[in-house]
Amino acid sequence: MKILRFPDPGLATPCTDVTVFDDALSDFAAELHATMRAAPGVGITAAHVGSFVRLFVLELPDWSQPRYYVNPVILETSTDTIRHREGSVSMPGATEEVERPRQVRLSYLDLQGVAHEEMAEDFHAVCIQHEIDQLDGMFWLRRLSRLKRERLVRRWEKDGLRRSDP
C-alpha cells in the first residue's frame, strides 16, 4: 500500500471507530502489516495509508508476532516520563527525541472485536502513544517544540530525505 508522506493533510485527519469486524478488516490489517515491514517500521496506522479508521499494528523486536489494536483508548498514564527518539514511516529518515509518559494502560479490540486491556511501559508505551496520536490526527512532529520541528523539517527537506514512494 502507498504510505502518505508528510506534509499530506491526511496525516492530520482524526480517525473514526472501526464498526465492522470481518474478513475484509483482517485482510486490510495483514496488508497494513506487510506495508509496515516494507517501510520499514515497528508500527503503522491505517491513517498512514489513507484509511481513516482507528486501527494500528505494532511489531516490536522481541515479540514473536505483530499485535493489532482496534479502537484503542489510553485509560491511564504514569507521571514519570521517558525520552525516546521517534520517527514515522510517513517521514523516512527524520527522527527526534520526544518525551512521553513511561507507562500507559489502554483498552482496545482485536481484529475479531474482542475487548482487551493492556499495560505498556518504556518503548512499548512510547509506540502505543505515538500511534494513538496519529489516529487522533496528531502527527508526531506536533510533540516537538516549534524550533525543533522547524529545524527537523528543514534538515529533512535539505538532505533530500523527502521523497515519494518508488
C-alpha positions as CSV (number, residue, x, y, z in Angstrom):
1,M,0.0,0.0,0.0
2,K,1.1,3.6,-0.6
3,I,2.2,5.4,2.5
4,L,1.1,9.1,2.8
5,R,4.2,11.4,3.1
6,F,4.5,14.4,5.3
7,P,3.0,17.1,4.9
8,D,0.0,15.3,3.4
9,P,-3.2,16.7,5.1
10,G,-4.4,13.2,5.7
11,L,-1.8,12.9,8.5
12,A,-3.8,15.5,10.4
13,T,-7.1,13.7,10.0
14,P,-8.7,12.1,13.1
15,C,-9.8,8.6,12.6
16,T,-13.3,7.1,13.2
17,D,-14.0,3.9,15.1
18,V,-14.0,0.5,13.3
19,T,-17.5,-0.9,13.4
20,V,-17.3,-4.0,11.3
21,F,-15.1,-6.9,12.3
22,D,-14.9,-9.2,9.2
23,D,-12.5,-10.8,6.8
24,A,-12.1,-7.5,5.0
25,L,-10.7,-5.9,8.2
26,S,-8.4,-8.9,8.8
27,D,-7.2,-8.7,5.2
28,F,-6.6,-5.0,5.4
29,A,-4.7,-5.4,8.7
30,A,-2.4,-8.1,7.1
31,E,-1.7,-5.7,4.2
32,L,-1.0,-2.9,6.7
33,H,1.5,-5.2,8.5
34,A,3.2,-6.0,5.2
35,T,3.4,-2.3,4.3
36,M,4.9,-1.5,7.8
37,R,7.6,-4.2,7.4
38,A,8.5,-3.0,3.9
39,A,8.8,0.6,5.0
40,P,10.5,-0.5,7.4
41,G,8.9,0.4,10.8
42,V,7.8,-1.1,14.1
43,G,4.3,0.5,13.9
44,I,1.8,1.8,11.4
45,T,-1.7,3.1,11.5
46,A,-4.5,2.8,8.9
47,A,-4.2,6.6,8.6
48,H,-0.6,6.3,7.3
49,V,-2.1,4.6,4.2
50,G,-5.1,6.9,3.8
51,S,-7.7,4.8,5.5
52,F,-9.0,6.9,8.4
53,V,-10.2,4.2,10.9
54,R,-8.8,3.5,14.4
55,L,-6.5,0.6,13.6
56,F,-2.8,0.2,14.1
57,V,-0.3,-2.6,14.1
58,L,2.9,-2.9,16.2
59,E,5.7,-5.4,15.9
60,L,8.4,-4.8,18.4
61,P,11.8,-6.6,18.1
62,D,11.3,-9.0,21.0
63,W,7.7,-10.1,20.0
64,S,7.0,-13.3,18.2
65,Q,4.1,-11.9,16.3
66,P,2.5,-8.5,15.5
67,R,-0.3,-7.1,17.6
68,Y,-3.3,-5.4,16.1
69,Y,-5.1,-2.6,18.0
70,V,-8.6,-1.6,17.0
71,N,-10.3,1.4,18.5
72,P,-7.6,1.9,21.2
73,V,-8.1,4.2,24.1
74,I,-5.5,5.2,26.7
75,L,-7.1,4.8,30.1
76,E,-4.3,5.9,32.3
77,T,-0.7,7.3,32.0
78,S,2.1,7.4,34.6
79,T,3.5,10.7,35.9
80,D,7.1,9.5,35.3
81,T,8.3,10.1,31.7
82,I,10.7,8.7,29.2
83,R,12.6,10.4,26.3
84,H,12.9,8.3,23.1
85,R,13.9,9.1,19.5
86,E,10.8,8.9,17.3
87,G,10.2,9.0,13.6
88,S,7.5,8.0,11.2
89,V,7.0,5.8,8.1
90,S,5.5,9.0,6.6
91,M,8.7,10.9,7.1
92,P,11.5,8.5,6.5
93,G,14.9,9.4,7.8
94,A,13.7,12.1,10.2
95,T,13.9,11.4,13.9
96,E,13.9,13.5,17.1
97,E,13.6,12.9,20.8
98,V,10.1,13.1,22.3
99,E,9.1,13.0,26.0
100,R,6.1,10.9,26.9
101,P,4.7,9.0,29.9
102,R,6.7,5.9,30.7
103,Q,3.7,3.7,31.3
104,V,0.2,3.5,29.8
105,R,-2.9,1.4,30.4
106,L,-5.1,1.1,27.4
107,S,-8.2,-0.7,26.2
108,Y,-8.7,-1.9,22.6
109,L,-10.4,-4.5,20.5
110,D,-8.7,-7.2,18.5
111,L,-9.5,-8.0,14.8
112,Q,-12.4,-10.2,15.9
113,G,-13.9,-7.4,18.1
114,V,-12.9,-8.9,21.4
115,A,-12.1,-6.4,24.1
116,H,-8.7,-6.3,25.8
117,E,-6.8,-4.2,28.4
118,E,-3.0,-3.9,28.4
119,M,-0.3,-2.2,30.4
120,A,2.7,-1.0,28.4
121,E,5.9,0.6,29.6
122,D,9.1,2.1,28.1
123,F,9.5,1.6,24.3
124,H,6.2,-0.3,24.1
125,A,4.4,2.6,25.8
126,V,6.1,5.2,23.5
127,C,4.9,3.2,20.5
128,I,1.3,3.0,21.7
129,Q,1.1,6.7,22.4
130,H,2.8,7.6,19.1
131,E,0.3,5.5,17.1
132,I,-2.7,6.7,19.0
133,D,-1.6,10.3,18.5
134,Q,-1.7,9.5,14.7
135,L,-5.2,8.0,15.0
136,D,-6.2,11.3,16.7
137,G,-4.8,13.3,13.8
138,M,-1.7,14.4,15.7
139,F,1.4,13.8,13.6
140,W,4.4,13.2,15.9
141,L,6.1,16.5,14.9
142,R,3.5,18.3,16.9
143,R,5.0,16.9,20.1
144,L,8.2,18.9,19.4
145,S,8.8,22.5,20.2
146,R,8.3,24.8,17.2
147,L,12.0,25.4,16.9
148,K,12.9,21.7,16.9
149,R,10.0,21.0,14.5
150,E,11.1,23.7,12.0
151,R,14.8,22.6,12.2
152,L,13.9,18.9,11.6
153,V,11.6,19.7,8.6
154,R,14.3,22.0,7.0
155,R,17.0,19.3,7.6
156,W,14.7,16.6,6.2
157,E,13.9,18.6,3.1
158,K,17.6,19.8,2.6
159,D,19.0,16.3,2.9
160,G,16.8,15.0,0.2
161,L,15.0,12.6,2.6
162,R,11.6,13.9,1.5
163,R,10.7,11.7,-1.4
164,S,7.7,9.9,-2.9
165,D,7.2,6.2,-2.9
166,P,9.2,4.4,-5.6
